[in-house]
Amino acid sequence: MDVTANRINEKTGKNLDVDELYLLIIALMNDYEVDLQTVDIQRVYDELEIKLFENLPDLYDENTKSTLKYLKEDTRASIGLLSNTGFIKGITLRQVLKKLDIAEYFDFQIYSDEIKLSKPNPELFAFLIERVRKQHQREILPSEIIHIGDNPIADIEGGKKAGMATFLLNSNQKSIKNLLT
């Protein structure tokens, strides 16, 4: 379902709401024989959020924290997070970053559920560029921004169409530390 939600977001440039995703899954799991009006969607989310905090994700690799720290110490750079949310809301992801002890390295965080747009929507990348300009209090060209992501369509194509440099992290065996070379 996560892959399907991502593909829908990539196609529409909008953000599927987490409540809608959970209700769809509940309907599918019950062969559409459940009265969705009776579902306490907030309770479902709260219970799943508890499970998330009991099973926090791992950082991308062992160099993630030290690389973010190094980049943050470079006063010329700012580090922002632009994420398509699916089953986890931005408000929860902010808490996850705090628990992983890396929230302090991000100058700003932008989540698709809060903006109601998803990558690769050009409007979301324009929002990101404007946010970076505000951070630096000067004109920033898109080519001065490196957009790092794990999705070739949402991150790499979206970033390139916005005029940004891009860096794909996923199964290509590249570490976040490669950004420093």
C-alpha positions in Angstrom: 0.0 0.0 0.0 2.9 2.4 0.8 4.3 1.9 -2.8 0.9 2.6 -4.3 0.4 5.7 -2.1 3.8 7.0 -3.2 2.9 6.4 -6.9 -0.4 8.2 -6.5 1.4 11.1 -4.8 4.0 11.2 -7.6 1.3 11.2 -10.3 -1.0 13.8 -8.7 1.5 15.9 -6.9 -0.9 16.0 -4.0 -0.8 14.3 -0.7 -3.0 11.4 0.2 -4.2 12.0 3.8 -3.1 9.5 6.4 -6.6 9.1 7.7 -7.8 8.2 4.2 -5.0 5.7 3.8 -5.8 4.0 7.1 -9.5 3.9 6.3 -8.8 2.4 2.9 -6.6 -0.3 4.5 -9.3 -1.1 7.1 -11.9 -1.4 4.4 -9.6 -3.7 2.3 -8.8 -5.9 5.3 -12.5 -6.3 6.0 -13.6 -7.0 2.4 -15.4 -3.6 2.5 -17.8 -5.1 5.1 -17.0 -2.5 7.8 -18.9 0.6 8.6 -16.1 3.2 8.3 -18.3 5.7 10.3 -17.6 3.5 13.4 -13.8 3.6 13.1 -12.0 5.7 15.6 -9.3 6.9 13.2 -7.5 8.9 15.9 -7.3 5.9 18.1 -5.9 3.8 15.2 -3.3 6.5 14.6 -2.4 6.8 18.3 -1.9 3.1 18.6 0.2 2.9 15.6 2.3 5.9 16.7 3.0 4.0 20.0 4.2 1.1 18.0 6.5 3.4 15.9 8.1 4.8 19.0 8.6 1.3 20.4 10.3 0.3 17.1 12.2 3.4 16.0 13.8 3.2 12.6 17.6 3.0 12.2 19.5 5.9 10.8 20.5 5.5 7.1 24.0 4.4 8.0 26.6 4.8 10.7 27.8 8.1 9.2 24.5 9.9 9.2 24.8 11.7 12.5 28.4 12.7 12.1 27.8 13.9 8.6 24.8 16.0 9.6 26.8 17.5 12.4 29.7 18.3 10.1 27.4 20.0 7.6 25.5 21.9 10.3 28.8 23.3 11.6 29.5 24.8 8.1 27.8 28.1 8.6 27.4 28.5 4.8 25.1 25.6 4.5 21.6 24.9 5.8 20.0 21.5 6.1 16.4 21.1 5.5 14.1 18.1 5.3 11.5 17.8 2.6 9.5 14.6 3.0 6.5 13.0 1.4 4.5 11.6 4.3 2.3 8.6 3.9 1.4 6.6 7.0 3.2 8.9 9.4 2.3 12.5 9.9 4.9 15.3 9.9 4.1 16.1 13.5 5.1 12.5 14.5 8.2 12.5 12.3 9.5 15.6 14.1 9.3 13.6 17.3 11.0 10.6 15.7 13.9 12.9 14.7 14.2 14.1 18.3 14.2 10.5 19.6 16.9 9.6 17.0 18.9 12.6 18.3 19.2 14.3 14.9 16.5 17.0 14.9 18.9 19.7 16.0 20.8 19.3 12.7 17.8 20.5 10.6 17.2 24.2 10.1 13.7 23.4 8.8 11.4 20.5 8.1 8.7 20.4 5.4 6.2 17.6 5.3 3.7 16.9 2.5 0.8 16.3 4.8 1.2 19.8 6.2 1.6 21.5 2.8 -0.9 19.3 1.0 1.5 18.8 -1.8 3.9 15.9 -2.6 7.2 15.6 -4.5 7.7 15.8 -7.4 5.1 18.6 -7.6 7.0 21.8 -8.8 5.0 23.9 -6.3 6.4 21.9 -3.4 10.0 22.4 -4.7 9.2 26.1 -5.2 8.1 26.2 -1.6 11.4 24.5 -0.6 13.5 27.0 -2.5 11.7 29.9 -0.9 12.2 28.4 2.5 16.0 28.1 1.8 16.0 31.7 0.7 14.4 32.8 4.0 16.9 30.7 5.9 19.8 32.5 4.2 18.1 35.9 4.0 19.4 36.3 0.4 18.6 35.2 -3.1 19.5 31.5 -3.6 19.6 29.9 -7.0 18.0 26.5 -7.3 21.4 25.2 -8.6 22.9 26.1 -5.2 20.7 23.6 -3.5 21.4 19.8 -3.4 18.3 17.7 -3.0 19.1 14.3 -1.5 16.6 11.6 -1.7 15.9 7.9 -2.1 13.2 8.1 -4.8 14.3 8.5 -8.5 11.0 10.1 -9.5 9.9 12.2 -6.5 13.3 13.3 -5.4 15.7 13.1 -8.4 13.4 14.0 -11.2 11.5 16.5 -9.1 14.7 18.2 -7.9 16.2 18.3 -11.4 13.1 19.8 -12.9 13.3 22.5 -10.2 16.9 23.2 -11.2 18.6 21.7 -8.2 21.6 19.4 -8.0 20.4 16.0 -6.8 22.0 13.0 -5.0 20.3 9.6 -4.9 20.7 7.6 -1.7 19.3 4.0 -1.8 20.5 0.8 -3.2 23.4 2.4 -5.1 25.7 1.8 -2.2 26.3 5.5 -1.7 26.7 6.7 1.9 25.6 10.1 3.1 29.3 10.6 3.8 29.8 10.7 0.0 28.4 14.2 0.2 31.6 15.4 1.8 33.8 14.4 -1.1 
